[in-house]
Every structure is written in structure tokens, then in C-alpha cells.
Amino acid sequence: MALTEVKHAQGAAISLFERIAGHSLAQAERLAEAIHVRSVKAGETVFHQDEPHPYVYVIESGLVKLTYLRADGEEWIKSFAFEGRFFASLSALVPSGRASFSAVAVEGGRLERIPFATLQSLADNDLGWSRMIRSALMMLAERKERRERQFLTLSAEERYRSLIVEQPEVVARVPQKDLAGYLGITPVGLSRIATRVRAEGGAQA
């Protein structure tokens, strides 16, 4: 079995949601009861594109890539998620929805899986949860907008330089093939850019 599930009392998800909310959230025990920890190995799929999957994930440890799979089998990486972040396919959260992308573990780790129905129920009955979910959705939308802007307005080298500044842990942890896929270039092209950037850093030092 690719994923191992165990019941989880409380952990990264509640801490993250309370940080997003800016205060303690009522009925957190209801969320804790619904959380399952999923232990995943590097290379294993968390969920597949086009399958029903109405869950939100919070990463306790590890690194996950979110990918689109084209008809020709080529993978396009939309983003990475790591400790202290959450991810979900929004299209899979609506009734009868399906995931618009796949999630695959780059590193082994532990993910907290939360049924979106539980979050909806909490939001329906508590203003604090409702505001938190709205803020979380805005965070996802902002990440998507920033990614689109960079991809459409920056060169591959500029995107790489921006990634070094904004998410150095991704550059350090992600294999070159995946990093190249995220930047929209070949591994050879990335190697040339990285060599040039390192050389400039050495010259400045």
C-alpha cells in the first residue's frame, strides 16, 4: 500500500489554521477527530489527477509536488508544498468535483489529511472558522496569481533567481529534473543558468 493511515489527535493542521486565523479556533477537537496522518514515501502519489478527492492536506514533514499530466504523458509542475503549508485541488472540493492535478511526494514524510466536509461544517457553524477558510483560500489564490505573473512576465533565469530568494529551501531540496519542470526549462538549461548564477555569486564574494 502506497500510503499508511492512522488516526491523529492533533498536530500541524490545527496549529496552521490557528496561525492563519490569528487566534484559537472553537471546536478544534472536531477537526482533530477527523484528521488522519498519511505517511508517504518519496515518489508515491498522494492523489491522482481527475479522481474525486475532497480533502485538504497540511504537511507535517516532507515535500510534495503538485503536477499536471498532459495527454502525451509529460509532467508540468505547478508548485511545491513543504512543512507548514497546505494544499488541495479546489476543483475536487466542490460537489462531484475531481482533482485538476496530481500530488506526488518528492520526499518521504507525513501529511495530515482533512475531509473538506468537516471544514465546511465548522465554517457553517462558527464565524472564526468561516473567516479562516476564506483567508486560506485567498492564500491559495495569491500563490496561483504570483506563479502565473512570474511565468508570464519573467525569463527562466529571472524565475530561478526569484525562487532562490523567495523559496531557497525548494532550490536546495528539489531534484534538478523537478526544478527544471517547475521553471519550464530543460535540466540542461537549468544547469547552465545555475552555473552562471553561482559564478556571479563567487565573483561578488
NORGIKA-V829046 format. One record per residue. N is the residue number from 1. SS is DSSP state (helix for helix, strand for strand, loop for the rest). PHI is phi in radians with two decimals (999 if undefined). PSI is psi in whole degrees, -180 to 180 (999 if undefined). Layout:
BEGIN
n->(N/N)
ss->(SS/SS)
phi->(PHI/PHI)
psi->(PSI/PSI)
END
This chain:
BEGIN
n->(1/2/3/4/5/6/7/8/9/10/11/12/13/14/15/16/17/18/19/20/21/22/23/24/25/26/27/28/29/30/31/32/33/34/35/36/37/38/39/40/41/42/43/44/45/46/47/48/49/50/51/52/53/54/55/56/57/58/59/60/61/62/63/64/65/66/67/68/69/70/71/72/73/74/75/76/77/78/79/80/81/82/83/84/85/86/87/88/89/90/91/92/93/94/95/96/97/98/99/100/101/102/103/104/105/106/107/108/109/110/111/112/113/114/115/116/117/118/119/120/121/122/123/124/125/126/127/128/129/130/131/132/133/134/135/136/137/138/139/140/141/142/143/144/145/146/147/148/149/150/151/152/153/154/155/156/157/158/159/160/161/162/163/164/165/166/167/168/169/170/171/172/173/174/175/176/177/178/179/180/181/182/183/184/185/186/187/188/189/190/191/192/193/194/195/196/197/198/199/200/201/202/203/204/205)
ss->(loop/loop/strand/strand/strand/strand/strand/loop/loop/loop/loop/helix/helix/helix/helix/helix/helix/helix/helix/helix/helix/loop/loop/loop/loop/loop/loop/helix/helix/helix/helix/helix/helix/helix/loop/strand/strand/strand/strand/strand/loop/loop/loop/loop/strand/strand/strand/loop/loop/loop/loop/loop/loop/loop/strand/strand/strand/strand/strand/strand/strand/loop/strand/strand/strand/strand/strand/strand/strand/loop/loop/loop/loop/loop/strand/strand/strand/strand/strand/strand/strand/strand/loop/loop/loop/strand/strand/loop/loop/helix/helix/helix/helix/loop/loop/loop/loop/loop/loop/loop/loop/strand/strand/strand/strand/loop/loop/loop/strand/strand/strand/strand/strand/strand/strand/helix/helix/helix/helix/helix/helix/helix/helix/helix/helix/loop/helix/helix/helix/helix/helix/helix/helix/helix/helix/helix/helix/helix/helix/helix/helix/helix/helix/helix/helix/helix/helix/helix/helix/helix/helix/helix/helix/loop/loop/helix/helix/helix/helix/helix/helix/helix/helix/helix/helix/helix/loop/helix/helix/helix/helix/helix/helix/loop/loop/helix/helix/helix/helix/helix/helix/helix/helix/loop/loop/loop/helix/helix/helix/helix/helix/helix/helix/helix/helix/helix/helix/helix/helix/helix/helix/helix/helix/helix/loop)
phi->(999/-1.22/-2.18/-1.86/-2.04/-2.43/-1.19/-2.23/-1.39/-2.90/-3.08/-1.09/-1.09/-1.11/-1.05/-1.14/-1.13/-1.26/-1.19/-1.12/-1.22/1.49/-2.88/-1.16/-1.88/-1.21/1.00/-1.06/-1.13/-1.13/-1.17/-0.99/-1.17/-1.59/-1.33/-2.11/-1.53/-2.01/-1.55/-2.27/-1.65/-0.99/1.60/-1.49/-1.56/-1.40/-2.68/-1.78/-1.00/1.33/-1.84/-1.11/-2.77/-1.44/-2.30/-1.95/-2.03/-2.06/-1.55/-1.41/-2.73/1.86/-2.51/-2.20/-1.86/-1.88/-2.31/-1.73/-1.89/-1.38/-1.06/-1.47/1.57/-1.34/-1.71/-2.14/-1.56/-1.49/-2.98/-2.12/-2.31/-2.45/-0.84/1.44/-2.01/-2.14/-2.66/-2.93/-1.53/-1.07/-1.18/-1.47/-1.54/-1.43/-0.95/1.11/-1.36/-2.30/-1.13/-1.54/-2.59/-1.80/-2.13/-2.29/-1.28/-1.46/-2.13/-1.15/-3.10/-2.22/-2.09/-1.69/-1.74/-2.20/-1.10/-1.09/-1.03/-1.16/-1.11/-1.08/-1.10/-1.11/-1.16/-1.18/-2.01/-2.60/-1.13/-1.07/-1.17/-1.04/-1.18/-1.10/-1.10/-1.07/-1.14/-1.14/-1.15/-1.13/-1.09/-1.09/-1.13/-1.17/-1.06/-1.11/-1.14/-1.12/-1.08/-1.10/-1.08/-1.13/-1.20/-1.56/-2.01/-1.92/-1.28/-1.02/-1.17/-1.14/-1.14/-1.13/-1.08/-1.11/-1.12/-1.04/-1.33/-1.47/-2.44/-1.05/-1.16/-1.19/-1.05/-1.30/-1.81/-1.49/-1.01/-1.01/-1.04/-1.23/-1.12/-1.11/-1.09/-1.19/-1.45/1.38/-2.35/-1.41/-1.00/-1.12/-1.09/-1.12/-1.03/-1.14/-1.12/-1.08/-1.10/-1.14/-1.15/-1.12/-1.10/-1.12/-1.10/-1.15/-1.16/-1.20/-1.17)
psi->(133/-35/137/131/137/152/142/135/-54/150/-133/-37/-50/-42/-44/-46/-35/-30/-41/-43/-31/10/170/146/137/154/32/-25/-29/-41/-44/-39/-26/-12/136/136/131/115/126/144/158/133/-9/149/130/-48/159/148/140/9/151/129/75/62/153/139/140/132/117/-41/153/-173/133/140/141/121/146/136/119/167/-30/5/-4/141/136/119/120/-35/171/151/142/-172/135/6/163/159/156/153/113/-34/-22/-10/-16/157/131/17/164/152/135/-9/171/157/126/135/126/-38/155/149/-166/129/137/117/130/125/130/-29/-35/-44/-40/-43/-43/-41/-34/-22/-1/126/-35/-44/-40/-45/-37/-46/-40/-43/-40/-41/-36/-37/-44/-43/-38/-41/-44/-43/-42/-42/-46/-44/-45/-40/-32/-22/-15/150/168/-41/-39/-38/-39/-46/-40/-40/-38/-40/-46/-36/65/-28/-31/-46/-38/-31/-24/134/150/-38/-45/-38/-40/-42/-37/-37/-10/30/173/158/-36/-43/-41/-41/-42/-43/-47/-40/-43/-42/-42/-40/-40/-40/-41/-38/-39/-33/999)
END
